[in-house]
Amino acid sequence: MLKNATFRQLAAFNAVARLGSVSRAAGELHLTQPAVSIQLKLLEESAGAPLLEREGRGVRLSAAGEVMADYAARILDLWREAGDEMAAQRGQFSGTLRVGAVTTAEYLLPPLLVAFAAQHPDAKVQLRVGNRDEIVAMLGGQEVDIAIMGRPPAELKTTAAAFAKHPMAFLASPRHPLMARRDLTLADLAGAKLLVRERGSGTRTTLERLHKDAGLPLRIGSEMSSNEAIKQMCAAGFGAAFLSLHTCGLELQAGLLALLPMAGNPLEREWYAMHLASRRLPQVAQAFKQFLADEGQRLILEQLRPGAPAARSGKAQARKTKG
C-alpha cells in the first residue's frame, strides 16, 4: 500500500488539503485542474480509500484524508529540508525562510527580512501575517518555520527566544479630555470608549491581562480587526486606544496621537521568535533566528527613531515578501 505514491501526488494532495479547492491548488502548483485531479485519483488508488469528499464548490478531507494530510505535510517538509541540507553540503546557503507574524509585527518585520536577505541573497523569504490565533495555527500546522509574536503560546510546545523590546501604550488624540488629567489610572479609562483589537490578537490579550491583574472589567468602546482603523478613529477623537508603538510612530511624530498621562505608560513587553520544539529548524530558519538575536533589537530601535525610513515603509511591504 502506498508503494506507488509519488511526491507529485503528495504535493497535489497537500495543496488541495490546505486550500480546500482543486482549482486553487492547481493555480498554486501552476497545473491544470485535470492534472491535479489525476494526481489525486492515483494517490487515492494507492491509499485504497477516498481522501476527499465534495462540499459545495470545494472539497473537504475524509477521515483517511485527515491522516494522509498530516503525513503528506511532514514528508514534503522533510524532503524540502533534505534539499536545503544538500545545498549546504555543497557550500550553498539557500532555501525558503517561512515566517509567520502577528499583525502588529508587520510594521517592524519587513525591514528585518530585507536586511537578512541582503546577507543571504540566495535565500527566499515568505511572510504570512495574521492575528495571534491564526499564527499559532500556522505554526502548529507546520505552515511556517518561525513565528514572531509577543508571547509564546501555551497550547504548543515551542522553543522561544526574546529578541527585542516591544513598547505598548494607551493613546488618544491630543485634544481628548483625558489629556488634561494627571495621574490617570486604568480605572479612569472605563468611560473612554476604549478602542481594541479583536479576540485572538496579541494586543487584545495583553489588554485583557492588564485589566484582570488590576481586578477591573474591560469595558470596550469598539472592537476592530485593524490597527489602521483604530489609529484613525483614535486620532479623530472617538476614544482612547491601546496599541503597539511600532504601529503608530508616524501619528505620534505628526501630533495626531499622544500618550495618555498614566504611570508606566508605555509599558514594555518582548518580541519572541519561536518554533516547534519537536522540529529541527531548516538551516535558513536557524540562520534567521540567530540574525534576530544578533541584530533584531538594534534594527528595531532604528525604526522607532523619528523619521526612520523603515518605520514609514514597513506597513507597505508587509503583505507578502519574497526575495
Secondary structure, DSSP 8 states (H G I E B T S, - for coil): --TT--HHHHHHHHHHHHHS-HHHHHHHHT--HHHHHHHHHHHHHHHTS--EEEETTEEEE-HHHHHHHHHHHHHHHHHHHHHHHHHHHTT----EEEEEEEGGGGGTHHHHHHHHHHH-TT-EEEEEEE-HHHHHHHHHTTS-SEEEESS--TTS-EEEEEEEEEEEEEEE-TTSGGGG-SSB-GGGGGGS-EEEE-TT-HHHHHHHHHHHHTT----EEEEES-HHHHHHHHHTTS--EEEEGGG-HHHHHTTS-EE-SBTT-SEEEEEEEEEETTS---HHHHHHHHHIIIIIHHHHHHHHSTT-HHHHHHHHH-S----
